[in-house]
């Protein structure tokens, strides 16, 4: 999803990064919405962690694809390159000026890709139930 639609992924990630806390604050203002807001806080924290992980998957898969397609189908190789991507992202973060910007873009794209893929899965289930 990040590779096919990078600008949409980053845009959706930006919307989620800003929009969800705004929705949580609005729900907290209403007394009835407090339980939903608390659940949204836990979901938002999970979304942030999963967004970083999706970005690492993207980087790892990108590097693994450069090596060869026969290794791309192996779970062991994908896990190894995921770990290498996590290490690489932690090192890139320390590069002055551009490192933080690259991590932010990958993070936003990861959040957006996860959100868009989740939304497509929900919509496909709804369409299957209607048919």
CNS distance restraints for C-alpha pairs under 8 A (distance, minus, plus):
assign (resid   1 and name CA) (resid   5 and name CA) 5.85 0.50 0.50
assign (resid   1 and name CA) (resid   6 and name CA) 7.38 0.50 0.50
assign (resid   1 and name CA) (resid   9 and name CA) 7.29 0.50 0.50
assign (resid   1 and name CA) (resid 113 and name CA) 5.54 0.50 0.50
assign (resid   1 and name CA) (resid 117 and name CA) 7.48 0.50 0.50
assign (resid   2 and name CA) (resid   6 and name CA) 4.83 0.50 0.50
assign (resid   2 and name CA) (resid   9 and name CA) 5.98 0.50 0.50
assign (resid   2 and name CA) (resid  58 and name CA) 7.15 0.50 0.50
assign (resid   2 and name CA) (resid 109 and name CA) 6.14 0.50 0.50
assign (resid   2 and name CA) (resid 110 and name CA) 6.99 0.50 0.50
assign (resid   2 and name CA) (resid 113 and name CA) 5.80 0.50 0.50
assign (resid   3 and name CA) (resid  58 and name CA) 7.96 0.50 0.50
assign (resid   5 and name CA) (resid   9 and name CA) 6.03 0.50 0.50
assign (resid   6 and name CA) (resid  10 and name CA) 6.13 0.50 0.50
assign (resid   6 and name CA) (resid 109 and name CA) 6.58 0.50 0.50
assign (resid   7 and name CA) (resid  11 and name CA) 5.94 0.50 0.50
assign (resid   7 and name CA) (resid 109 and name CA) 7.77 0.50 0.50
assign (resid   8 and name CA) (resid  12 and name CA) 5.97 0.50 0.50
assign (resid   8 and name CA) (resid 112 and name CA) 7.40 0.50 0.50
assign (resid   9 and name CA) (resid  13 and name CA) 6.05 0.50 0.50
assign (resid   9 and name CA) (resid 108 and name CA) 7.18 0.50 0.50
assign (resid   9 and name CA) (resid 109 and name CA) 4.63 0.50 0.50
assign (resid   9 and name CA) (resid 110 and name CA) 7.08 0.50 0.50
assign (resid   9 and name CA) (resid 111 and name CA) 7.41 0.50 0.50
assign (resid   9 and name CA) (resid 112 and name CA) 4.24 0.50 0.50
assign (resid   9 and name CA) (resid 113 and name CA) 4.99 0.50 0.50
assign (resid   9 and name CA) (resid 116 and name CA) 7.45 0.50 0.50
assign (resid  10 and name CA) (resid  14 and name CA) 6.16 0.50 0.50
assign (resid  10 and name CA) (resid 105 and name CA) 6.70 0.50 0.50
assign (resid  10 and name CA) (resid 106 and name CA) 7.78 0.50 0.50
assign (resid  10 and name CA) (resid 108 and name CA) 4.86 0.50 0.50
assign (resid  10 and name CA) (resid 109 and name CA) 3.98 0.50 0.50
assign (resid  10 and name CA) (resid 110 and name CA) 7.51 0.50 0.50
assign (resid  10 and name CA) (resid 111 and name CA) 7.66 0.50 0.50
assign (resid  10 and name CA) (resid 112 and name CA) 5.70 0.50 0.50
assign (resid  10 and name CA) (resid 113 and name CA) 7.83 0.50 0.50
assign (resid  11 and name CA) (resid  15 and name CA) 6.26 0.50 0.50
assign (resid  11 and name CA) (resid 108 and name CA) 7.47 0.50 0.50
assign (resid  11 and name CA) (resid 109 and name CA) 7.52 0.50 0.50
assign (resid  11 and name CA) (resid 112 and name CA) 6.88 0.50 0.50
assign (resid  12 and name CA) (resid  16 and name CA) 6.11 0.50 0.50
assign (resid  12 and name CA) (resid 108 and name CA) 7.68 0.50 0.50
assign (resid  12 and name CA) (resid 109 and name CA) 7.67 0.50 0.50
assign (resid  12 and name CA) (resid 111 and name CA) 7.47 0.50 0.50
assign (resid  12 and name CA) (resid 112 and name CA) 4.48 0.50 0.50
assign (resid  12 and name CA) (resid 113 and name CA) 7.70 0.50 0.50
assign (resid  12 and name CA) (resid 115 and name CA) 7.52 0.50 0.50
assign (resid  12 and name CA) (resid 116 and name CA) 7.61 0.50 0.50
assign (resid  13 and name CA) (resid  17 and name CA) 5.93 0.50 0.50
assign (resid  13 and name CA) (resid 107 and name CA) 7.78 0.50 0.50
assign (resid  13 and name CA) (resid 108 and name CA) 4.39 0.50 0.50
assign (resid  13 and name CA) (resid 109 and name CA) 5.76 0.50 0.50
assign (resid  13 and name CA) (resid 110 and name CA) 7.06 0.50 0.50
assign (resid  13 and name CA) (resid 111 and name CA) 4.72 0.50 0.50
assign (resid  13 and name CA) (resid 112 and name CA) 3.77 0.50 0.50
assign (resid  13 and name CA) (resid 113 and name CA) 7.48 0.50 0.50
assign (resid  13 and name CA) (resid 115 and name CA) 7.70 0.50 0.50
assign (resid  14 and name CA) (resid  18 and name CA) 6.24 0.50 0.50
assign (resid  14 and name CA) (resid 108 and name CA) 5.91 0.50 0.50
assign (resid  14 and name CA) (resid 112 and name CA) 7.47 0.50 0.50
assign (resid  15 and name CA) (resid  19 and name CA) 5.37 0.50 0.50
assign (resid  15 and name CA) (resid  20 and name CA) 7.92 0.50 0.50
assign (resid  16 and name CA) (resid  20 and name CA) 5.52 0.50 0.50
assign (resid  16 and name CA) (resid 111 and name CA) 7.49 0.50 0.50
assign (resid  16 and name CA) (resid 112 and name CA) 7.35 0.50 0.50
assign (resid  17 and name CA) (resid  21 and name CA) 7.35 0.50 0.50
assign (resid  17 and name CA) (resid 108 and name CA) 7.75 0.50 0.50
assign (resid  18 and name CA) (resid  22 and name CA) 6.59 0.50 0.50
assign (resid  19 and name CA) (resid  23 and name CA) 6.17 0.50 0.50
assign (resid  20 and name CA) (resid  24 and name CA) 6.15 0.50 0.50
assign (resid  20 and name CA) (resid  40 and name CA) 7.94 0.50 0.50
assign (resid  20 and name CA) (resid  44 and name CA) 7.20 0.50 0.50
assign (resid  21 and name CA) (resid  25 and name CA) 6.21 0.50 0.50
assign (resid  22 and name CA) (resid  26 and name CA) 6.28 0.50 0.50
assign (resid  23 and name CA) (resid  27 and name CA) 6.13 0.50 0.50
assign (resid  23 and name CA) (resid  37 and name CA) 7.97 0.50 0.50
assign (resid  24 and name CA) (resid  28 and name CA) 6.07 0.50 0.50
assign (resid  24 and name CA) (resid  37 and name CA) 5.03 0.50 0.50
assign (resid  24 and name CA) (resid  38 and name CA) 7.90 0.50 0.50
assign (resid  24 and name CA) (resid  40 and name CA) 6.78 0.50 0.50
assign (resid  24 and name CA) (resid  41 and name CA) 7.21 0.50 0.50
assign (resid  25 and name CA) (resid  29 and name CA) 6.33 0.50 0.50
assign (resid  25 and name CA) (resid  37 and name CA) 7.66 0.50 0.50
assign (resid  26 and name CA) (resid  30 and name CA) 6.96 0.50 0.50
assign (resid  27 and name CA) (resid  31 and name CA) 7.72 0.50 0.50
assign (resid  27 and name CA) (resid  32 and name CA) 7.81 0.50 0.50
assign (resid  27 and name CA) (resid  33 and name CA) 4.61 0.50 0.50
assign (resid  27 and name CA) (resid  34 and name CA) 6.01 0.50 0.50
assign (resid  27 and name CA) (resid  36 and name CA) 7.33 0.50 0.50
assign (resid  27 and name CA) (resid  37 and name CA) 5.64 0.50 0.50
assign (resid  28 and name CA) (resid  33 and name CA) 5.92 0.50 0.50
assign (resid  28 and name CA) (resid  34 and name CA) 4.90 0.50 0.50
assign (resid  28 and name CA) (resid  37 and name CA) 6.08 0.50 0.50
assign (resid  29 and name CA) (resid  33 and name CA) 7.61 0.50 0.50
assign (resid  29 and name CA) (resid  34 and name CA) 7.74 0.50 0.50
assign (resid  30 and name CA) (resid  34 and name CA) 6.84 0.50 0.50
assign (resid  33 and name CA) (resid  37 and name CA) 6.03 0.50 0.50
assign (resid  34 and name CA) (resid  38 and name CA) 6.18 0.50 0.50
assign (resid  35 and name CA) (resid  39 and name CA) 6.40 0.50 0.50
assign (resid  36 and name CA) (resid  40 and name CA) 6.11 0.50 0.50
assign (resid  37 and name CA) (resid  41 and name CA) 6.22 0.50 0.50
assign (resid  38 and name CA) (resid  42 and name CA) 6.73 0.50 0.50
assign (resid  39 and name CA) (resid  43 and name CA) 6.31 0.50 0.50
assign (resid  40 and name CA) (resid  44 and name CA) 5.88 0.50 0.50
assign (resid  41 and name CA) (resid  45 and name CA) 6.26 0.50 0.50
assign (resid  42 and name CA) (resid  46 and name CA) 6.31 0.50 0.50
assign (resid  43 and name CA) (resid  47 and name CA) 6.06 0.50 0.50
assign (resid  44 and name CA) (resid  48 and name CA) 6.22 0.50 0.50
assign (resid  45 and name CA) (resid  49 and name CA) 6.45 0.50 0.50
assign (resid  46 and name CA) (resid  50 and name CA) 6.04 0.50 0.50
assign (resid  47 and name CA) (resid  51 and name CA) 5.87 0.50 0.50
assign (resid  47 and name CA) (resid 111 and name CA) 6.74 0.50 0.50
assign (resid  48 and name CA) (resid  52 and name CA) 6.50 0.50 0.50
assign (resid  48 and name CA) (resid 111 and name CA) 6.77 0.50 0.50
assign (resid  49 and name CA) (resid  53 and name CA) 6.36 0.50 0.50
assign (resid  50 and name CA) (resid  54 and name CA) 6.00 0.50 0.50
assign (resid  50 and name CA) (resid 110 and name CA) 7.67 0.50 0.50
assign (resid  50 and name CA) (resid 111 and name CA) 7.12 0.50 0.50
assign (resid  50 and name CA) (resid 114 and name CA) 7.52 0.50 0.50
assign (resid  51 and name CA) (resid  55 and name CA) 6.25 0.50 0.50
assign (resid  51 and name CA) (resid 107 and name CA) 5.88 0.50 0.50
assign (resid  51 and name CA) (resid 108 and name CA) 7.24 0.50 0.50
assign (resid  51 and name CA) (resid 109 and name CA) 7.65 0.50 0.50
assign (resid  51 and name CA) (resid 110 and name CA) 4.33 0.50 0.50
assign (resid  51 and name CA) (resid 111 and name CA) 4.00 0.50 0.50
assign (resid  51 and name CA) (resid 112 and name CA) 7.57 0.50 0.50
assign (resid  51 and name CA) (resid 113 and name CA) 7.91 0.50 0.50
assign (resid  51 and name CA) (resid 114 and name CA) 6.54 0.50 0.50
assign (resid  52 and name CA) (resid  56 and name CA) 6.29 0.50 0.50
assign (resid  52 and name CA) (resid 106 and name CA) 7.67 0.50 0.50
assign (resid  52 and name CA) (resid 107 and name CA) 5.29 0.50 0.50
assign (resid  52 and name CA) (resid 110 and name CA) 6.08 0.50 0.50
assign (resid  52 and name CA) (resid 111 and name CA) 7.25 0.50 0.50
assign (resid  53 and name CA) (resid  57 and name CA) 6.16 0.50 0.50
assign (resid  53 and name CA) (resid 110 and name CA) 7.40 0.50 0.50
assign (resid  54 and name CA) (resid  58 and name CA) 6.17 0.50 0.50
assign (resid  54 and name CA) (resid 110 and name CA) 4.95 0.50 0.50
assign (resid  54 and name CA) (resid 111 and name CA) 7.44 0.50 0.50
assign (resid  54 and name CA) (resid 113 and name CA) 7.70 0.50 0.50
assign (resid  54 and name CA) (resid 114 and name CA) 7.01 0.50 0.50
assign (resid  55 and name CA) (resid  59 and name CA) 6.35 0.50 0.50
assign (resid  55 and name CA) (resid 106 and name CA) 5.48 0.50 0.50
assign (resid  55 and name CA) (resid 107 and name CA) 5.94 0.50 0.50
assign (resid  55 and name CA) (resid 109 and name CA) 6.94 0.50 0.50
assign (resid  55 and name CA) (resid 110 and name CA) 4.60 0.50 0.50
assign (resid  56 and name CA) (resid  60 and name CA) 6.00 0.50 0.50
assign (resid  56 and name CA) (resid  82 and name CA) 6.09 0.50 0.50
assign (resid  56 and name CA) (resid  85 and name CA) 5.43 0.50 0.50
assign (resid  56 and name CA) (resid  86 and name CA) 5.71 0.50 0.50
assign (resid  56 and name CA) (resid  89 and name CA) 7.39 0.50 0.50
assign (resid  57 and name CA) (resid  61 and name CA) 5.88 0.50 0.50
assign (resid  57 and name CA) (resid  82 and name CA) 5.55 0.50 0.50
assign (resid  57 and name CA) (resid  85 and name CA) 7.37 0.50 0.50
assign (resid  58 and name CA) (resid  62 and name CA) 5.99 0.50 0.50
assign (resid  59 and name CA) (resid  63 and name CA) 6.25 0.50 0.50
assign (resid  59 and name CA) (resid  82 and name CA) 7.68 0.50 0.50
assign (resid  59 and name CA) (resid  85 and name CA) 5.87 0.50 0.50
assign (resid  60 and name CA) (resid  64 and name CA) 6.07 0.50 0.50
assign (resid  60 and name CA) (resid  78 and name CA) 7.13 0.50 0.50
assign (resid  60 and name CA) (resid  81 and name CA) 4.75 0.50 0.50
assign (resid  60 and name CA) (resid  82 and name CA) 4.86 0.50 0.50
assign (resid  60 and name CA) (resid  83 and name CA) 7.85 0.50 0.50
assign (resid  60 and name CA) (resid  84 and name CA) 6.99 0.50 0.50
assign (resid  60 and name CA) (resid  85 and name CA) 5.04 0.50 0.50
assign (resid  61 and name CA) (resid  65 and name CA) 5.88 0.50 0.50
assign (resid  61 and name CA) (resid  72 and name CA) 7.48 0.50 0.50
assign (resid  61 and name CA) (resid  78 and name CA) 6.84 0.50 0.50
assign (resid  61 and name CA) (resid  81 and name CA) 7.05 0.50 0.50
assign (resid  61 and name CA) (resid  82 and name CA) 7.52 0.50 0.50
assign (resid  62 and name CA) (resid  66 and name CA) 6.56 0.50 0.50
assign (resid  63 and name CA) (resid  67 and name CA) 6.91 0.50 0.50
assign (resid  63 and name CA) (resid  81 and name CA) 7.48 0.50 0.50
assign (resid  64 and name CA) (resid  68 and name CA) 6.75 0.50 0.50
assign (resid  64 and name CA) (resid  69 and name CA) 7.93 0.50 0.50
assign (resid  64 and name CA) (resid  71 and name CA) 7.29 0.50 0.50
assign (resid  64 and name CA) (resid  72 and name CA) 6.26 0.50 0.50
assign (resid  64 and name CA) (resid  77 and name CA) 7.81 0.50 0.50
assign (resid  64 and name CA) (resid  78 and name CA) 7.31 0.50 0.50
assign (resid  64 and name CA) (resid  81 and name CA) 6.66 0.50 0.50
assign (resid  65 and name CA) (resid  69 and name CA) 5.87 0.50 0.50
assign (resid  65 and name CA) (resid  71 and name CA) 7.97 0.50 0.50
assign (resid  65 and name CA) (resid  72 and name CA) 6.20 0.50 0.50
assign (resid  67 and name CA) (resid  71 and name CA) 7.70 0.50 0.50
assign (resid  68 and name CA) (resid  72 and name CA) 6.79 0.50 0.50
assign (resid  69 and name CA) (resid  73 and name CA) 7.08 0.50 0.50
assign (resid  70 and name CA) (resid  74 and name CA) 7.52 0.50 0.50
assign (resid  71 and name CA) (resid  77 and name CA) 6.27 0.50 0.50
assign (resid  71 and name CA) (resid  78 and name CA) 7.96 0.50 0.50
assign (resid  72 and name CA) (resid  77 and name CA) 6.97 0.50 0.50
assign (resid  72 and name CA) (resid  78 and name CA) 6.61 0.50 0.50
assign (resid  73 and name CA) (resid  78 and name CA) 7.83 0.50 0.50
assign (resid  74 and name CA) (resid  78 and name CA) 6.42 0.50 0.50
assign (resid  75 and name CA) (resid  79 and name CA) 6.18 0.50 0.50
assign (resid  76 and name CA) (resid  80 and name CA) 6.18 0.50 0.50
assign (resid  77 and name CA) (resid  81 and name CA) 6.15 0.50 0.50
assign (resid  78 and name CA) (resid  82 and name CA) 6.03 0.50 0.50
assign (resid  79 and name CA) (resid  83 and name CA) 6.30 0.50 0.50
assign (resid  80 and name CA) (resid  84 and name CA) 6.27 0.50 0.50
assign (resid  81 and name CA) (resid  85 and name CA) 5.91 0.50 0.50
assign (resid  82 and name CA) (resid  86 and name CA) 6.23 0.50 0.50
assign (resid  83 and name CA) (resid  87 and name CA) 6.35 0.50 0.50
assign (resid  84 and name CA) (resid  88 and name CA) 6.08 0.50 0.50
assign (resid  85 and name CA) (resid  89 and name CA) 5.99 0.50 0.50
assign (resid  86 and name CA) (resid  90 and name CA) 6.23 0.50 0.50
assign (resid  87 and name CA) (resid  91 and name CA) 6.32 0.50 0.50
assign (resid  88 and name CA) (resid  92 and name CA) 6.06 0.50 0.50
assign (resid  89 and name CA) (resid  93 and name CA) 6.14 0.50 0.50
assign (resid  89 and name CA) (resid 103 and name CA) 7.06 0.50 0.50
assign (resid  90 and name CA) (resid  94 and name CA) 7.23 0.50 0.50
assign (resid  91 and name CA) (resid  95 and name CA) 7.36 0.50 0.50
assign (resid  92 and name CA) (resid  99 and name CA) 5.15 0.50 0.50
assign (resid  92 and name CA) (resid 100 and name CA) 7.68 0.50 0.50
assign (resid  92 and name CA) (resid 102 and name CA) 7.97 0.50 0.50
assign (resid  92 and name CA) (resid 103 and name CA) 7.51 0.50 0.50
assign (resid  93 and name CA) (resid  99 and name CA) 4.69 0.50 0.50
assign (resid  93 and name CA) (resid 100 and name CA) 5.30 0.50 0.50
assign (resid  93 and name CA) (resid 102 and name CA) 7.91 0.50 0.50
assign (resid  93 and name CA) (resid 103 and name CA) 6.35 0.50 0.50
assign (resid  94 and name CA) (resid  99 and name CA) 6.11 0.50 0.50
assign (resid  94 and name CA) (resid 100 and name CA) 7.40 0.50 0.50
assign (resid  95 and name CA) (resid  99 and name CA) 4.55 0.50 0.50
assign (resid  95 and name CA) (resid 100 and name CA) 7.32 0.50 0.50
assign (resid  96 and name CA) (resid 100 and name CA) 7.44 0.50 0.50
assign (resid  97 and name CA) (resid 101 and name CA) 6.95 0.50 0.50
assign (resid  98 and name CA) (resid 102 and name CA) 6.12 0.50 0.50
assign (resid  99 and name CA) (resid 103 and name CA) 6.24 0.50 0.50
assign (resid 100 and name CA) (resid 104 and name CA) 6.05 0.50 0.50
assign (resid 101 and name CA) (resid 105 and name CA) 6.22 0.50 0.50
assign (resid 102 and name CA) (resid 106 and name CA) 6.18 0.50 0.50
assign (resid 103 and name CA) (resid 107 and name CA) 5.91 0.50 0.50
assign (resid 104 and name CA) (resid 108 and name CA) 6.07 0.50 0.50
assign (resid 105 and name CA) (resid 109 and name CA) 6.07 0.50 0.50
assign (resid 106 and name CA) (resid 110 and name CA) 5.99 0.50 0.50
assign (resid 107 and name CA) (resid 111 and name CA) 6.22 0.50 0.50
assign (resid 108 and name CA) (resid 112 and name CA) 6.08 0.50 0.50
assign (resid 109 and name CA) (resid 113 and name CA) 5.89 0.50 0.50
assign (resid 110 and name CA) (resid 114 and name CA) 6.09 0.50 0.50
assign (resid 111 and name CA) (resid 115 and name CA) 6.14 0.50 0.50
assign (resid 112 and name CA) (resid 116 and name CA) 6.00 0.50 0.50
assign (resid 113 and name CA) (resid 117 and name CA) 5.96 0.50 0.50
assign (resid 114 and name CA) (resid 118 and name CA) 6.02 0.50 0.50
assign (resid 115 and name CA) (resid 119 and name CA) 6.07 0.50 0.50
assign (resid 116 and name CA) (resid 120 and name CA) 6.18 0.50 0.50
assign (resid 117 and name CA) (resid 121 and name CA) 6.26 0.50 0.50
assign (resid 118 and name CA) (resid 122 and name CA) 6.31 0.50 0.50
assign (resid 119 and name CA) (resid 123 and name CA) 6.18 0.50 0.50
assign (resid 120 and name CA) (resid 124 and name CA) 6.07 0.50 0.50
assign (resid 121 and name CA) (resid 125 and name CA) 6.33 0.50 0.50
assign (resid 122 and name CA) (resid 126 and name CA) 6.34 0.50 0.50
assign (resid 123 and name CA) (resid 127 and name CA) 6.19 0.50 0.50
assign (resid 124 and name CA) (resid 128 and name CA) 6.12 0.50 0.50
assign (resid 125 and name CA) (resid 129 and name CA) 6.19 0.50 0.50
assign (resid 126 and name CA) (resid 130 and name CA) 6.32 0.50 0.50
assign (resid 127 and name CA) (resid 131 and name CA) 6.40 0.50 0.50
